[in-house]
Amino acid sequence: MSTDAIALPAPDVDHEPLDEDYVLTPVFVEKVVDAADDGDGLRLRDLTEDLHPADVADLMGFLTAEHRAVVVQWLPPELLAETLPELDDGIREEVLERVPHLTLAEALQELDSDDAAAVVEDLEEDQREKVLAAMPEVERAAIESSLGYAEDSAGRLMQREVMAAPQFWNVGDTIDHIRAQGEDLPELFFDIYVVDPLNRPVGGVSVSGLLRMPRATALADIMEPVNEITVDQDQEEVAYIFEKYHLISAPVIDAAGRLVGQITVDDIVNIIQEENREDILRLAGVSDEDRGSTVPEIVRGRVPWLAINLVTASLGAAVIAFFGGTIEQIVSLAALMPIVSAIGGNAGTQALTVTVRALATRELNSSNARRTFLRELAVGLANGLVLAPLIGVAAGWWSGDWRIGGVIAAAMILNLAIAASVGVLTPLTLSRMKQDPAVSSAVFVTATTDFFGFLIFLGLATAVLL
């Protein structure tokens, strides 16, 4: 075997080694920015044409509004169409303002009806009318019908492209029908829904199951029951059904029980991510923000929660002011009292987070609410019994007065019990009132633990030490 060295070609200096998992490296983004600055449309098209639509959407998030305006002009219609549903809401609204209505009408025809409706929904009224008027009648009617449903409903979420077969067909009839559809075949489907003469689903056959059976097999013999979704069901309820029953797709029916569309798992993944994102933001008292949000929009979303927090913080300050005489006589209390409230706030947030999650996943309802409350209360008391001796010994040694150690230990146990109780009861109460349990729960729990933390600690100190 020859041991001569093999001469390798010199690397292309214009193409940096890309991250194996992510194409949008800083160097790549900089190339796009440079091409946009130079107005080099051909270079922009060359850089973006092979990107996945999701990567194009991410790229838009890295660019300024001025650069996005240049890049979007050079995206091929098909790539533009597939990118629009992937964009953050704020960025999509901005991009849509810069796309000519004829170009947009052409691009929307490349999308499934659910994605097209989501894009049209973000258009200004006058632009929406122009875009819909430029679309073929069938596509326009499908979009207008989808927009007629409530924003977060299954009717808005579903795609109208669906594969159905009458219950008297056999496997061969169905396969021949699918092959004959050509371009009219839904882009993505996993099940064929078997319908009765009134177009009501009576069962379903998976594509893989269909292909395993002989052609003469009747659909009625191999179909399985399906989980029907009604057009007016909330998208969060739909996501729960998909997650609980491990669905890949599900038929959507109208008030008369007729098949009008389907929802597939790719839509549900987006919904689950969206709902989780909203809950996380709401727990922090933050409105729905994305990379396209402006400073005024972010401020308007955050200031109300900060104002509420300001009011609740004043309650704690009022307790401190009430016990001002005690603090003046025993100055060490001022250094110790934040410990009780801080630990209580963290414990309350832990109980709150677990409870909100359990409510969201339907693991918690009225049947097990009492058991859940008692469990969290026991956890709070146990945490207090573990931490109280530690803080009690430390405070007693530091202050030189073991009575202070006993006071802070007792306050710790009581406040952790209160924190656990409030962390469970607050979201349960909001849920019973038909309100989102993630909204304002954290503010209320923190305010309560601060208030009672100061009150219990300073109250015990006044009673025991003075």
N, C-alpha and C positions, 0 to 999 in steps of 0.2 A: 504494500500500500504506500502510495506516495505521501511524503510528509511536507511537500512544498506548500508554502502559504498561499491561500486563495485570496486574490485581490477583490475586495468588496467595493461596490460603487459608493461614491461620496454621497452623504446624506443631502437631501433637498433642503436648502437653507430656508426655503419659503414655507416649509411645513414642519412645525415643531412637533416633537413627540407628544401625542395627546394622552390625557389621563384615560386609562383603560375603561373606567367606569363612567366618565363624564366628559363630554366633548367640549363643553364651554369653559375652556381654560382661560385664564386672564389674557394670555397671548392671543387666543382666538378672538375674544371679545374686542381686544385692542385693534385687531385687523378690521373688524366690522366697523368700529368707530372711525378708523382712518379712512376707510372706503366711503363711509357716509359723509365725512368732512370734505372729501374730494369730489363728492357727487358721482362716484364711479359705480353706476348701476350694474354694469356687467360683472364687476368684481363682487358686488353684494349678492347678486344672483348665484354666482359661482360658489360663494361661501355658504349660502343658506339652502340651496336646492336639495342637498342630500341630508339635511338635518331632519330629525323626527319632529313632528308638529309640537310635541311637548317641549323639546329643546328650543324650538323657535320661540315659544311662549316664554320660557325662562330667559332667553336672550333679550327679549323685549323688556323684561324686568330689570336687566342690567343696564339698559340704555336710558339716556335722557329723552324727554318728549321730542326734542328737535331731531335726534338721531332716529327715533322710532318712526317719525314722519317720513324720513327718507327711505328707511329699510322697507316699510310696508308697501311702498310704491313698486318695489321690484320683486315682491313675492309672487310666484306663479299662482293663478286663481285657485287651483286645487290645494296647494300648500297653505294659502291664506285661509281657505275654508276650514281646513282641519286644524289650523292654529287658533282661530277665533274662540272656539269653546274652551280651549285650554288656558286662555289668558285670565289673569286676575281681573275682577269686575271693573275696577277703576281704570286699568290700562286698556281693557277692551272698549269701554265707552270712549276713551280718547282716540283709539285707533279707528273705531267706526266712524268718527266724525271726519276722518281724513280719507276714507275710501269712497270713490264715486259710486252712486247708487246702482248704476248698471253693472259695475264690477262686482259689487256686493251681491246683487241678484244672481249673477252667474255663479259666484262662489257658493252661495247657500244651496244651490241645486245639487252640490256634491255631498251635502250632509244628510244624515238621517233626520227625520222630522223633529225629534226631540232636541237635537243639537241646533238645528236651524231655528226652532222656536226660542231657544235660550238666547241666541244671538239677536234675533229680531226684537225680543223683549227689551233690550238695552238701547234700541234706537230712539231718537227723538221722534215725535209724532209725525212731523212732516217728512222726515227721511224714511220712516217706516212705510208711509203710504206710497212713496215713490218706489221703494224697493219691492214691495208686494205687487205693485202695479206692473213692474217689469218682469215678474216671474210667471211661469206657465200656470194655468188655472188649477191644475191638480195639486202642485206643490204649494201654491198660495192658500188653497182651501185647507190643506193639512195643517199649515202653520197657524192660520186663523182659528181653526178648531182647537188646537193645543193651547193657544193663548186665552181661549174662553174658559179654561179651568183655573182654579185657584193656584196661586203662585207655588206653594209648597205641597201640592197634591200629586197623587199618582197620575192623574190625567195630564198634568204639565210635564211630568217626568217621563212618561212612556214614549216609545216610538211606535208609529202606526204601521210600520213595515213588519208584517208578521206572516208566518207560514201556517196555514190551516188546511185541514182535509176533512171531508164528510165521513161520518162514521161507517158508511157502507163500503168505503174503499179498502183495498188491500195494500200490502207493501209495494207491489209492483206499480199500481196506479199512482201511489204517492211519489215514488222515485221518479217515474216518468214526468209527473207534474212539476217536480222540483227542477228537473233538467230542462224542461221547456220554458222556464221562467226567464232564462237569460239575464239581461241587465235588470229586470224587475225583481230578481231574487234579493231578499234582504241581505245587507252586507254582513250582518252578524246574527245568527240564530242558532239555538242549541236544541230546541224542541219543536215538534210539529203538533199543533193543538187539534184535537179531534172535536168536531162540532156537530151539533144536531141540525135539523132543517131550519131552525130559527137562529142559527149562528151562535148558539150558546155552547161554551166548552163543556165537554163531557169527559175529557181525559187528555192525556198527552203522551207522545212517544218521543224519546230522545233520538237524535240523529244517529248516534252510535248503536242504539237498540234497533233502529229501523234497518240499518245496513247488515245487521247480524242475521236477520230473519229471511226465510225463503220468500220469493215474490208473491206466492199465493196466500200468504198468511194475512188474515183479516186484521185491520187496525184495532177493531173492537176486542180482539183476543190478546193483544199485547199492550194496550194503552194502560197507563197508570193514572191514579187520581192526581189532580193539580191543585195547587194553592192559588185560588183566584184573588185578585186584587181589584177593589172597586175604584172607579175614577176619582172619587172624593176622599180617599184615604190619605192621611198625612204622610209625607215622605219619610218621616222618622218612624212611623208605624210600619211602613213598607220595609225599611231597612231592618227593623227588628224581626219581621217575618222571614226575610232572606237569611239573616244570621241564625235564627233559631232552627229553621228547617233545612239549612244548608242548601239553599236554592241557587241555581245558575240562571234561571229565567222563570218568569211567571206571567200568565195571561192577565190582561186588564179588561174588566167588563164594565158596561154602563149600567144604569139603573134598571134596565130590563134584562140584565144578565147576558147581553150580547157581547161577543168578542170585539174589542175596538183597538187593541194594541198589545204590546208586551213590554216588560221591563227586564233588562238583562243585568248581570252582576257587575259589569263595568260601570253602569250608572250608580249602583248601590255603593260601590267602593268610594265614589266621589261624594255621595251623600253622607256616608259614615265619617269620612274625613272632614267634611264641612260641618257636621253637627258637633264632632269632637272639638274642632277648632273654635266654634262659637262658644261651647261650654267652657273651654279653657280660658278664653278671653273674658267671658262674663264672670267667672269665678274671681278674676283679677280686677273686675270693674273696668274693663276696656271694651270699647265697641269694636265692631268688625272692621279691621283695617287690613290693607294689603300694600304692596309696594307702590301702587299708584295713588295712594291716599295723599292728599295735600296737608300742609301744616294746619290750616284752619279746620279741615275736616277732623283731623286727629284731636285737636284741642277741643272741638265741640263734643267729641265722643267721650273724652276723659274728664273734662272739668266737672260735669254733674256728679260723677262718682266721687271725685276729690272733695267737692262741696259737701256731699253727704258724710264723707269720712271726717271732714272738719267739724261737722255738727256732733257726730258721735264721739270724736276725741274730746270735745268740750265737756261731755258728761264725765269722763274720767278726770278732767281737770277740775271739775266742780267738786268731785269727791276729795281730791287732794286739798283743795282750798278749804273744804269743810273741816278737815283734820289738820289744818295748818298749825294749830296750837300744839298738837302732839308732836308734829315734826320738828317744831322749834325747840322743844324740850329734849327730844331724842333724835339728834341729827342723823344718826346712822340709818334710821328708817328710810330716809330719802334715797340712799344708795341701794337699799335692798328691795324696795317695793317694785321697781320695774321688773325684777326677776320673776315675781309671782305672775304678773300680767303677761309677760312675754312667753313663759312656759305654757300658761293657760291658752294664749292665742294659738300657739303651735299645736297644742293638743286638740283644740277645737277645730282647727283647719284639717287635721288628720281625720277626725270623725266626720267632718263635713264632706271631705273629698270621697271617702268610702261610701257615704250615704248617697251622695249625688250620683256616683257611678252605679250603685245598686239600683237606684230608681231608673236610671237611663237604660239599664240592661234588663229591667223588669224582674230583678232578683228580690226586690223589696216592694211589698204592698201591704194592705191593711191586715192580711192574714199573719204576717210575721213581723209587723212593725214593733209590737210590744217586746218580742223576743230580741229583736235587733237593738232596741233602746236599752234593755236591761244588760245586754252583752257589752255595749259601748260604755255604759255606766260602770260596769264591773272593771272594764279595762282602764277607765279613767281613775277609779279608786286604786287599782293595783299599781298604776304608774305613779300615783301620788305616794303610796306607801313605799315604793322603791326610792323615789327621789327625795322625799321629805327628810329622812335621816341624814342624807348627804348634805343638803342645803342647811339643815338645822345645825349640824355639827360645825360646818364651815362658818355660818353666821354667828354662832355662839362664841367660837374661838376668836373670830375677827373682832367682834364687838366687845368681848370681855364680859358679856351678860348672857348667860345660858337661857334666860327667859325669852330673849329676842330669838334665839335659835328655835325654841319651842313654838313661838308665835308664827314664825315664817314657815315652819314645818306643817303646822295645822292649816295655815292659809293655803299652802301648796296643795294639800290633799283635797280641801274643799273646792278650790278653784278648778282643779283638774276634773273633779266630778261634775261641776257645773259646765265646764267646757265641753266634756263629752256629751252631756245632755243637750246642750244648745246646738252642738254640731249635728245631732241627729234630728232634733225636733224642728229646727228651722227649715231645712229642705222638705221634711215631711209635711209641715204646715203649708208651705208654698205649693206643694204638689196637690194637697187636698183642696186648695183654693184655685186650682187649675192654672197656676202660674209656673213659669219655668223655675225649678228649684236652684238652678245655677245663678240666677239673677239676684243680686244683693245679699245672698246668703253669707258670703265671706265678710262683707262689711258689718252685718249684724252680729255675726259670731265674734269677730274681733272686738267690736264695741262692748259686747256683753262681758267677755272675759276680762277686758281692761277695767270696766266698771266694777265688777264683783271682785276682781283681784285686788284693786286698791281698797275697796270697801271692806272686804274681809280682813285683809292684812292690817290696815290702819285701825279698823274697829277693834280687832283683837288686841292690838298693841295698846290702844287707849284703855281697854278694860283690864288688861293684865299688868301693864307697866306703870300706869299712873294712879 
